[in-house]
């Protein structure tokens, strides 16, 4: 089975993040990417210059059209910038509770631009977090969701558990924003907490890492992998894509999403 992943997210004209990164990552791991655009951005490695919203009803139409014809093995959402869009996606996900859902709570772009309206945070917390099979916040996003600073791995563990108690079935708090040469991600599931630690790669080319990781995990779930196995494969793929970054742009550059064609990463061919 290739794994059909339906992604609701924004478009990145620079190709490094958003729907473009989602499609590349899903394809590289042998899945089949389908999309529902939630917003269009004018964006490059230096930042976001403008955002054009997509009407909520049109987002819903995109999702239903795909589901009714092609079918879906996993949902993934990224940039959902307004409460109306969040509610539209929540309704679709709620109607298909058996399908795994990876929620990447995108709030701020790599260059600092806000991608989630302040008044939509509570809507995301109430209507999407409880429906997530896996929630994948970075540290700034986790801080917003739990309402306090996160400075250590111990803080990350507490935040992950708190977000599970808020309704997410599993939580992966990503530690890329912590200081130091080691990078630790914290995975909290019903079975407990597991830490994944790697040496930080010395590079500025990390645009789209969150989108890429979440889509890679969603692909694994769509292909029938257990959550832990999907996370391990996705982290391995992401690290390889960062290491092979082509060096484009004057800011936070994109990854090399095509770095993998390792057969073991592509179940079902």
Residue, then its C-alpha position, 0 to 999 in steps of 0.5 A: x500500500x502506498x499510503x494516501x495522505x490528505x494534507x490541509x495546509x498553506x502554499x509556500x511559493x519558495x517551495x521549502x515548506x507548506x504544501x510543497x514540502x508536504x508533497x515532496x516528503x510524502x512522495x519521497x517516502x513512497x506515499x501518495x500526496x493529496x492536498x487542500x490549500x488553506x492559504x497562499x503565501x508570498x514567501x522565500x527563505x527570508x520570510x513571508x511577504x503576504x498571505x491570501x486566505x482561502x475561503x473555509x467552504x472551499x477548503x472543505x470542498x477540496x477535502x470532501x472531493x478527495x475523500x469521496x473519490x480517492x480515499x484517505x489513509x491519513x490526514x495531516x494539517x499544517x498552516x490553518x491560519x483562522x478559526x473558520x479554517x480550523x473549524x472546517x478541517x475539524x469537521x472533516x477529521x471528526x467525520x472520519x475518526x478511524x483515520x490517523x490525523x497528524x496535527x502540526x500546529x503551525x503558528x510562526x514562519x521560520x522568518x518570524x511571520x505569524x501564520x496563526x491569528x491570535x484569536x484562533x489559538x483557543x479554537x485550535x486547542x479546543x477543536x483540533x488537539x483532541x482529534x489528533x492522533x499525533x500533535x507535533x509542536x515545536x517549542x514556541x508552539x508548545x509554549x503557546x499551547x501550555x501557556x508557559x516557557x519551555x527551557x529544558x527537556x524536563x519542561x518538554x516532558x511535562x508539556x507533552x504530558x499536559x498536551x496529551x491530557x488536553x486530548x491529543x492521543x500522542x504528542x511529539x514535542x520537538x526540541x530544535x529551539x533548545x540551546x546546545x549541540x544536542x537536539x532532543x525530541x520528546x514523544x508522549x504516548x499512552x505507553x509513556x515517554x520516549x526521548x530521541x536525541x541526535x547531534x545538531x547539524x551545523x546549518x541554517x538550512x532548516x526551512x520547512x523542517x516541521x512540515x516535512x517531519x509531520x508529513x513524513x510521520x503521516x506517510x508512515x501511519x498511512x502505510x500501516x507503520x506503528x507510530x514509533x516506527x513512523x517517527x523513527x523513519x521520519x526523523x531519519x529522513x529529515x536528518x538526511x534531507x537537512x544534511x543534503x540541503x542544496x544551499x539555496x537562498x539568503x536566509x533559512x534555506x530549504x531541505x533536499x526532500x529528494x535525498x531518499x530513495x532508500x527502498x526500506x523507506x518506501x513500503x509497497x513501492 
